[in-house]
Every structure is written in structure tokens, then in C-alpha cells.
Amino acid sequence: MKKLALAVTFAALASTANAGGMEEPVVTPEVMVEEVTAVSSTGNFIIPFLALIFIAAAISN
């Protein structure tokens, strides 16, 4: 009977000791690295070229 009471006592103490609180788990944020792709040179060239054409057309009138 003593062994049963001792086993129940240890089981009760172990379960309450492992219960813990309802805290959010601590999770370290993942570091995300974004790879930058090279932009084509034509994309950088078209807009200023069109602006130059429109300015030249406005000046000629």
C-alpha cells in the first residue's frame, strides 16, 4: 500500500511539474535573404529616351 501511495504521489508531482504555464514559445525569427536579379539595361534606357523624345517634340512646336 505504501508503494502505491508513493507511486501516486510521484505521478502527481511529476505531472504538475511538467505542466508549466500558458506562455508563448520562444521562437527565433528566420533570416530571409533576398537575391537581387540584374535588371535589363533596356528597361533603364527606354523611359529617359521617351522623355527626351517628348521634350524634343515639345520644343520643336
N, C-alpha and C positions, 0 to 999 in steps of 0.2 A: 504494500500500500504506500510505503514511503517513496519507493521508486516511481510509482505512478504520479504521486503528488509532485515530486521533484521534476519529473519529465513535463508535466503540465505547466509548472512554474517557469521552467526554462523556455518552453514553447511560447508562453505568453510574453515573457520578457524579450525574446528574440523577435517576435512579430511586431511589437511596439517599437523596438529599437530600429527596425528596418523601415518602418512606415514613413518617417520623415515628414517634412512639411509639403505644402502645395506650392512650392516655388517653381518659377520658370527655370528650365535647364539652361545652363550657361553654354552657349554655342559661339564659337569663334567665327566671325564672318569670313567668307571665302574671298580671296583677292582675285578679281577678274581682270585679265589683261586683254585689251582690245587691239587687234592688229590693224594698222593703218595701211590701206591699199593705196597705191600710187594713182593719182587722178591723171587722166589723159591730158596731154598738153593742148589738144584741140578744144576741150571744154573751157580751158582758161583763155583761149585765144579768140573764140567766137564772140563773146559779149563785148570786149573792147573794140573789136573790129566792126561790129554792127553799130556801136555807139559812134565810132569815127565816121562811118558812112552817113548816119543820120545827121551828125554835126556838119559834115561837108555838104549835104543836101540842103540843110537849113541856111548855111552861109551863101550858097550859090543862088538862092532865091532872093 
